[in-house]
Amino acid sequence: MGANRISAQDTAARWIVIDGDTIDNKTLDPVLVSAGMDAEGRKAYQRLKKRVKKVMPYAKMAAYKMRVMEDNLTMKKNKKERKRYIKECEESLKQMYMGQLKNLSIDDGKILMKLIHRETGKTTWEIMKNYRGGAEAFFWQAFGTVYGHDMKVEFDPVADFQIENIIRIEKLE
């Protein structure tokens, strides 16, 4: 008898009484409700899903490398040491990833820039400006616009809800 009893606190938190009926009160995870997609919409979603799965590891790695680099930069004594360290990190990253990143499509690059912002809280423009300087950031921004890129693009969880949903469903976090 004692094991099945519900305290007043449990009752207040878990159960609601409406017109004499006791109803279990539980909070469910949010659910995305949307209209059905046509064939073209499904195809576009599948392409987006493939792109997100392809570039998310690069965004994660960029965020990790940036955190490590920031931690190590705080230990450098002067500007010359910091500049040398940044150059070494850049060379190391180029050797490890440049071959793979060159094979990304323009649309893959756009998704990657959004995901880098999502993971780091900084746009690729801000990252470039902080580590390479404003002039070089300006050059790469101008070069990118020729191919439809904007280094100042930000990840917006509302506007980019499909990307966020893909990350959650595919457990890419």
N, C-alpha and C positions, 0 to 999 in steps of 0.2 A: 504494500500500500504506500509506504514512504518513498519508494523509488520512482513511482509514477506521478508523484505530486509535482505541480508546477507552482513556483513561488509567484508572488505578486509582481516582482520585478520582471521575471520571465514572461508573465502574461502581458504586461504592458508593452514589452519590446517585441514579442513574437505573435501575439494574437490580437485581433480586432473583433469587437462584437458589434454587428450591424443588424438592427431589427431582431435581436434575440439569437441571431446566427453567429457562431464563432468561426472566424476565418483566419487561416494561417497567414501571417504577414512576413514575407521574405523579400529581400532586395535582390533582383536579378541583374546579371551583367547587361550592359547596354547592347542593343541590337540595331544594326543598320537596316533600315527599311527603305527600299527604293523600288521604283517602277521596274518592271521587267525590261531587259535589254533586247534590242533587235540583234540580228546576226552581225551587223557591222559593229555595234556597240560591244558585243561579246568578243569579237575579234580584236578590237582596240584594247579592251581590258586584258585579254590574254597577252598581247604584245607588251603592255605596261607591266604586267606581272613578271614576264620573262626579263624585262629590262631591270626591274627593281631587284630581282633575285641575282641578276648578273653583277650589278654595281654595288649592292649593299656591302659585300665584304671589303671593297675598296674604301667606302666611306667609313666603315668601322675601323679599318687599319689606319686611315688618315687621322681619325680622332685619337686613336691610341698613340700613334707616333707623335702627334702634336702635343699630347699631354706629357709624354716622356721628354720631348724636346724642351718644353716649357720648364719642366722640373730641372733639367740639366742646365738650362740657360741661367737659372737663378744662382747656380754655383760658379758661373764664370765671373772672373774678377773684373775684366774690362771689356770695352766695346770690341776691340780687335779679336779677343778670344771668342766672344759671342758670334762675331761675323764669321770667323773660321769654322766654328762648330756648325752654324747654320749651313754653310757651304758644304761641309762634310755630310751632313744629313741629307741635303739635296742630292748630292752625288750618289749616295747610298740608295736613296729612293729611286733615282733614275735607273740605276743598274738593276734593281729588283723588279720594277713595275713598268718601265717605259715601253717595253715590247708589248705587254698586255694592254696597256692603256691606248697605245696607238691604234689598236684594232677595234676600239669602241666606235660606235656610230655617233653622229651628232646628237641624236635623241638620247642615246645612252649617256652622253656627256651632260646633257641638260638635267637628267634625272640624278646623275652623280653629284652635280653641284648643289641640287636641292638637298640631297641626303647628307652631304658634307655639312651644310648649314644645320640640318636637323641634329646631327651628331655632335657638332662642335659649338654651335651657337654663333658661329662666325661665317660670313659669306666668303666665297673664294676670293673676292676682291679684297676684303679685310685681311685675310690670311696673306695674300700676295703683298699687299701694302706693308703689313707689319714686318715681313721677313725679307722682302726684296726691294722695297721702296715704292714710293708713289709713281715715279716715272715709269718703272717697269710694269707696275700694275696697270697704269694707263695704256701702255703699249699693248699688253695682252688683252685688255678690255676692248680696245679698238680692233685688234686682230680677230677676236672672238665674235664681234658683231658682224663681221663679214660672213661668218658661218651660222649666224642666228643665235649665238650664245650671249648671255648677259651674266657676267661674273658677280653682279650684285643681287642675283636672284636669291630669294629666301624661301624656306620651306614654311608653308602655311597649313597647319593641320586641318583647317576648315576647307580651304580651296583644294588642297591636295589630299582629300579624305580617302580617295581610292588608294593612293600610295600608302597612307597610314594603315588602311584596312588590310592591304596585302602584307605589310610587315607584321601585323598582328596575327593574321590567319596563318601565314607561312612560318610564324615563330622565328623571325629574322633578328629579333632583338638580342 
